Amino acid sequence: MKTNMEIKRTKYYDMFKFKKENREINYNKVMSLKSKLLENGRQIIPIICNREMEIIDGQHRFEALKELNWEIMYYNTLWHSGVTSANKR
């Protein structure tokens, strides 16, 4: 996966969007992630977004961080926003 790998940080949650292809949010998973974040004291894995700020990977982490009112660590891919796992091969 090509990325610009510049990891950014923000608390401006409204800049992020969910893709319609994303799974539905599982709030049991969000609660579990919140516990892990509190235990670790920080976000370890960044959220991955496309150029349109749609979350490609990390929607549950995003929700957990947002509920904790923590800063979001993220980076943007260089892939076109239309790329899916089916056509990455």
CORGIPE-V954712 format. One record per backbone hydrogen bond with DSSP energy under -1.0 kcal/mol. NH is the residue of the N-H (numbers start at 1). CO is the residue of the C=O. E is the energy in kcal/mol with one decimal. If there is no record, write none. Layout:
<<NH,CO,E> <NH,CO,E>>
This chain:
<<4,76,-1.4> <7,5,-1.0> <8,74,-3.4> <10,72,-1.8> <13,11,-1.6> <15,12,-1.4> <16,13,-1.7> <17,53,-2.5> <22,19,-1.6> <30,26,-1.9> <31,27,-2.1> <32,28,-2.0> <33,29,-2.6> <34,30,-2.4> <35,31,-2.0> <36,32,-2.1> <37,33,-2.9> <38,34,-2.5> <39,35,-2.2> <40,36,-2.7> <41,37,-2.5> <47,73,-2.7> <48,57,-2.6> <49,75,-2.6> <50,54,-1.9> <53,50,-2.0> <55,17,-3.0> <56,48,-3.2> <57,48,-1.7> <62,58,-3.0> <63,59,-2.1> <64,60,-2.3> <65,61,-2.9> <66,62,-2.7> <67,63,-2.5> <68,64,-1.6> <69,66,-1.1> <70,65,-2.7> <72,10,-4.0> <74,8,-2.4> <75,47,-2.1> <77,49,-3.1> <78,2,-1.7> <83,80,-1.8>>
